[in-house]
Amino acid sequence: MAQHKILIIDDDAELRETVSILLEREQFQPLQAADGSTGFDKALSLKPNLLLVDLRLPGMSGIEVCKQLRANRVTTPIIVLSAIEDEVDKVLLLEIGADDYVVKPFGTRELLARIRAVLRRSSDPEALVSRFGDVEVNTERRIITRNNKEVKVTPAEYNLLLFFMQNSDRVLTRDLILNSVWGYEFYPNTRTVDAHVVRLRQKFEQDPVIPRHILTVHGVGYRFLP
């Protein structure tokens, strides 16, 4: 089976190298570009299976790279890498043709989970929609509906729910969740997870007090049962 080629377009040499090592360890073939123009050319010539594109690039910006690729009918999946202060919303993502985004600093598990999910979706259109109970998650449009009505969620709530769904029936510690969803450098403390779980239960459980899907594993963390 051929290795998936992943092109990293980022002007941070250390980040490119770190992500490349991580990808090689996971049996992917990393490719690198240090600026937007080079990245755009490599995306066209090397035909990678997936692109990791930093929004802030010298010269040709990450947003411009994404727009130009889509204008050239390149359908390669794109995951945008953005700094915390960048305002990334699903409208911008759809406008520039990106499939998902990861906020820097990100955890390695989160990045790998996003990469695998996007690659899976690109090869299987059915994987775009996931369901549990009366809830439906469209990962292409980043929209969650319950009983066919859209439910508003914050980016952190969406990412947490997605992480639960990608790791269903696994006991997940609070530290693992924090590293994967928020990144170690970003979180204040483990109460962040608990607060977000409470909000997810209020929005998606039939009875938030007696949850059926997002279960507490006392003294450890949480387990998601679809």
Buried (B, 14 or more C-beta within 10 A) or exposed (E): EEEBBBBBBBBBEEBBEEBBEBBEEBEBBBBBBBBBBBBBEBBEEEEBBBBBBBBBBEEBBBBBBBBBBBEEEBEBBBBBBBEEEBEBEBEBBEEBBBBBBBBBEBBBBBBBBBBBBBBBBBEEEEBBBBEBBEBBBEBBEBBBBEEEEEBEBEEBBBBBBBBBBBBEEEEBBBEBBBBBBBBEEBBEEBEBBEEBBEBBBEBBBEEBEEBBBBEEEEEEBBBBEE
